Amino acid sequence: MSKGLEFPTLLINHLIDKGAKEEIELVAEKSLNKTLFTYLGEKYDIPDLSDFARKAEAEEYLEEFFNTFSGSDYRRKFNIEHNGLNLLVAAFINA
């Protein structure tokens, strides 16, 4: 995992621990238009998620990730079907 992706991964893991869930399709859409971290930061009131230093690197990685993998890949390759936040953690681990 790239050091630039550790911080958002920890914050997203914290959201999952608190019971947060996002639809995979919404996570993919927000990732592709590079608004995911702003969306999550505002929705869950975590300003650090909106403003972390390596945000552009993480956004570019997720855009590439969601352009590479499709819905059928999420279950087969990452063993994730329901929570887009879990898919983000898997994507960052895969980085």
One Martini backbone bead per residue (centre of mass of N, CA, C, O) as a GRO file, in nm:
protein
   95
    1MET     BB    1   0.096   0.036   0.023
    2SER     BB    2   0.065   0.351  -0.006
    3LYS     BB    3   0.130   0.610   0.202
    4GLY     BB    4  -0.106   0.794   0.077
    5LEU     BB    5  -0.336   0.557   0.168
    6GLU     BB    6  -0.348   0.516   0.477
    7PHE     BB    7  -0.526   0.742   0.586
    8PRO     BB    8  -0.797   0.683   0.437
    9THR     BB    9  -0.815   0.390   0.532
   10LEU     BB   10  -0.848   0.450   0.834
   11LEU     BB   11  -1.106   0.623   0.808
   12ILE     BB   12  -1.279   0.409   0.667
   13ASN     BB   13  -1.251   0.194   0.883
   14HIS     BB   14  -1.394   0.363   1.098
   15LEU     BB   15  -1.667   0.373   0.958
   16ILE     BB   16  -1.717   0.070   0.957
   17ASP     BB   17  -1.699   0.033   1.267
   18LYS     BB   18  -1.964   0.233   1.293
   19GLY     BB   19  -2.160   0.115   1.036
   20ALA     BB   20  -2.097   0.204   0.767
   21LYS     BB   21  -2.272   0.247   0.441
   22GLU     BB   22  -2.210   0.196   0.087
   23GLU     BB   23  -2.273   0.190  -0.224
   24ILE     BB   24  -2.092   0.080  -0.480
   25GLU     BB   25  -2.201   0.265  -0.707
   26LEU     BB   26  -2.147   0.532  -0.554
   27VAL     BB   27  -1.845   0.498  -0.515
   28ALA     BB   28  -1.777   0.478  -0.812
   29GLU     BB   29  -1.894   0.747  -0.904
   30LYS     BB   30  -1.730   0.932  -0.709
   31SER     BB   31  -1.453   0.832  -0.808
   32LEU     BB   32  -1.478   0.910  -1.114
   33ASN     BB   33  -1.543   1.231  -1.017
   34LYS     BB   34  -1.368   1.313  -0.761
   35THR     BB   35  -1.589   1.315  -0.477
   36LEU     BB   36  -1.563   1.114  -0.239
   37PHE     BB   37  -1.415   1.263  -0.001
   38THR     BB   38  -1.612   1.493   0.022
   39TYR     BB   39  -1.864   1.328   0.070
   40LEU     BB   40  -1.769   1.172   0.325
   41GLY     BB   41  -1.683   1.416   0.497
   42GLU     BB   42  -1.968   1.545   0.502
   43LYS     BB   43  -2.154   1.310   0.590
   44TYR     BB   44  -1.946   1.229   0.853
   45ASP     BB   45  -1.784   1.465   0.972
   46ILE     BB   46  -1.470   1.453   0.813
   47PRO     BB   47  -1.243   1.675   0.725
   48ASP     BB   48  -0.987   1.496   0.674
   49LEU     BB   49  -1.117   1.348   0.423
   50SER     BB   50  -1.128   1.613   0.241
   51ASP     BB   51  -0.799   1.727   0.319
   52PHE     BB   52  -0.584   1.545   0.250
   53ALA     BB   53  -0.271   1.558   0.110
   54ARG     BB   54  -0.318   1.284  -0.098
   55LYS     BB   55  -0.587   1.307  -0.263
   56ALA     BB   56  -0.512   1.300  -0.566
   57GLU     BB   57  -0.383   1.020  -0.561
   58ALA     BB   58  -0.634   0.866  -0.463
   59GLU     BB   59  -0.827   0.954  -0.690
   60GLU     BB   60  -0.664   0.835  -0.923
   61TYR     BB   61  -0.663   0.546  -0.828
   62LEU     BB   62  -0.975   0.504  -0.821
   63GLU     BB   63  -1.030   0.564  -1.110
   64GLU     BB   64  -0.861   0.329  -1.217
   65PHE     BB   65  -0.998   0.102  -1.063
   66PHE     BB   66  -1.297   0.155  -1.184
   67ASN     BB   67  -1.189   0.116  -1.483
   68THR     BB   68  -1.089  -0.190  -1.437
   69PHE     BB   69  -1.330  -0.269  -1.260
   70SER     BB   70  -1.614  -0.465  -1.196
   71GLY     BB   71  -1.878  -0.603  -1.043
   72SER     BB   72  -1.775  -0.900  -1.080
   73ASP     BB   73  -1.492  -0.847  -0.943
   74TYR     BB   74  -1.562  -0.787  -0.648
   75ARG     BB   75  -1.638  -1.078  -0.567
   76ARG     BB   76  -1.407  -1.247  -0.691
   77LYS     BB   77  -1.145  -1.071  -0.602
   78PHE     BB   78  -1.261  -0.924  -0.306
   79ASN     BB   79  -1.521  -1.034  -0.154
   80ILE     BB   80  -1.746  -0.808  -0.251
   81GLU     BB   81  -2.108  -0.688  -0.239
   82HIS     BB   82  -2.222  -0.432  -0.033
   83ASN     BB   83  -1.964  -0.247   0.061
   84GLY     BB   84  -1.791   0.024  -0.055
   85LEU     BB   85  -1.591   0.060   0.182
   86ASN     BB   86  -1.460  -0.217   0.161
   87LEU     BB   87  -1.360  -0.172  -0.129
   88LEU     BB   88  -1.164   0.055  -0.062
   89VAL     BB   89  -0.978  -0.106   0.117
   90ALA     BB   90  -0.907  -0.316  -0.099
   91ALA     BB   91  -0.791  -0.116  -0.303
   92PHE     BB   92  -0.561  -0.007  -0.116
   93ILE     BB   93  -0.425  -0.279  -0.068
   94ASN     BB   94  -0.378  -0.323  -0.388
   95ALA     BB   95  -0.166  -0.074  -0.432
   0.00000   0.00000   0.00000
